[in-house]
Amino acid sequence: MKTNYIRIKTAGNNDIINITPYLEEILEEEKIRDGILFLSVIGSTAALTTVEYESGLVEDLKSLFDKIVPYGKDWQHNFTWNDDNAHSHLRSSLLKTNLFVSVTDGKLDLGTWQQVALIDFDTRPRERKVVVKIIV
């Protein structure tokens, strides 16, 4: 097993970033032909998913999260910690912070229009770290 890290500066507030190119670079550098990538974003206000990464769908995804887990609601976490990011934790919990992606013949096993995305739900910009465990 090998471990790599992806560090990405985010804008927060539903910032959705395509991390597929970073994963492809890791495959090339590590010369991985077949195996599994286990991805885990550090923190409880971010998540990983797959999506067709195009501007319309990215905006739709942001809108979806704004509708199902709105900012500014009287979430108990906000009262407990006197902050405003309960919605960020809840959104992350819906998607989760980890994801598996299989690799065959040196390529990620993704659909034609499918990419791996990091979503930062927190209320402020920050640097996110994604741990990439390579299992061959």
C-alpha positions in Angstrom: 0.0 0.0 0.0 1.2 3.5 -0.8 0.0 6.9 0.5 -0.2 10.2 -1.4 -1.8 13.5 -0.5 -3.7 16.1 -2.5 -3.8 19.6 -1.0 -6.3 22.0 -2.5 -7.2 25.6 -1.6 -11.0 26.0 -1.6 -13.4 28.9 -1.4 -15.8 27.2 1.0 -19.6 27.7 0.7 -20.3 24.7 -1.6 -17.0 25.0 -3.6 -16.9 21.9 -5.9 -13.5 21.0 -7.3 -12.7 18.3 -9.9 -9.9 16.3 -8.4 -9.7 13.7 -11.2 -6.6 15.3 -12.8 -4.8 15.0 -9.5 -5.7 11.3 -9.2 -4.6 10.6 -12.8 -1.2 12.3 -12.0 -0.8 10.1 -9.0 -1.5 7.0 -11.1 1.1 8.1 -13.6 3.8 9.0 -11.0 3.3 5.8 -9.1 3.0 3.7 -12.2 -0.2 2.1 -11.0 -1.8 -0.3 -13.6 -4.4 -2.1 -11.5 -5.7 -1.5 -8.0 -7.9 0.6 -5.9 -7.7 4.2 -4.7 -9.2 4.9 -1.3 -9.8 8.6 -0.9 -10.5 10.4 2.3 -10.9 14.1 2.8 -9.8 15.3 6.2 -12.5 17.2 8.1 -16.2 17.0 8.8 -17.4 19.8 6.6 -16.2 18.5 3.3 -17.1 15.5 1.2 -16.2 13.4 -1.9 -18.4 12.2 -4.7 -18.5 11.5 -8.4 -20.4 13.8 -10.8 -20.5 14.9 -14.4 -18.3 18.0 -13.8 -19.8 20.6 -16.0 -21.0 24.1 -15.0 -24.7 23.4 -15.2 -24.6 20.3 -13.1 -22.2 21.9 -10.6 -24.6 24.7 -10.1 -27.5 22.3 -9.8 -25.6 20.3 -7.1 -25.0 23.5 -5.2 -28.6 24.5 -5.4 -29.7 21.0 -4.3 -27.7 21.3 -1.1 -28.9 24.8 -0.4 -32.5 23.5 -0.6 -32.2 20.2 1.4 -29.8 21.5 4.1 -30.1 25.4 4.1 -27.6 27.8 5.7 -29.0 29.9 8.5 -31.6 27.5 9.9 -31.7 27.1 13.6 -29.5 24.1 13.7 -28.6 23.0 17.2 -24.9 22.7 16.4 -24.8 26.5 15.8 -26.2 27.2 19.3 -23.9 24.6 20.9 -20.7 26.1 19.4 -21.9 29.6 18.7 -21.0 29.3 15.0 -22.8 29.1 11.7 -21.6 25.9 10.0 -24.0 23.2 11.1 -25.3 22.9 7.6 -21.7 22.2 6.5 -21.4 19.2 8.8 -24.9 17.9 7.8 -24.1 18.2 4.1 -20.9 16.3 4.6 -22.7 13.6 6.5 -25.1 13.1 3.6 -22.3 12.4 1.1 -19.4 11.1 3.4 -15.8 12.0 3.5 -14.4 8.9 1.7 -14.7 7.2 -1.7 -13.2 4.2 -3.5 -12.2 4.3 -7.2 -10.9 1.3 -9.0 -8.1 1.4 -11.5 -7.7 -0.9 -14.6 -4.9 -0.7 -17.1 -3.6 2.5 -15.6 -6.9 4.3 -15.9 -9.5 5.3 -13.3 -12.7 3.2 -13.8 -15.0 6.1 -14.4 -17.7 6.7 -16.9 -17.1 8.9 -20.0 -18.5 12.0 -18.2 -17.8 11.0 -14.6 -15.3 12.8 -12.5 -14.3 12.7 -8.8 -15.2 15.9 -7.0 -14.2 17.4 -3.6 -17.0 19.6 -2.1 -16.1 22.1 0.6 -19.3 22.9 2.5 -17.7 25.1 5.2 -18.4 28.8 5.5 -14.8 30.0 4.8 -11.9 29.4 2.4 -9.4 26.8 3.6 -6.8 24.3 2.4 -8.2 20.8 2.2 -6.2 17.6 2.4 -7.3 14.4 0.6 -5.5 11.2 1.6 -5.1 8.8 -1.3 -4.3 5.2 -0.3 -3.2 3.1 -3.2 -4.0 -0.6 -2.8 -2.4 -2.8 -5.5 
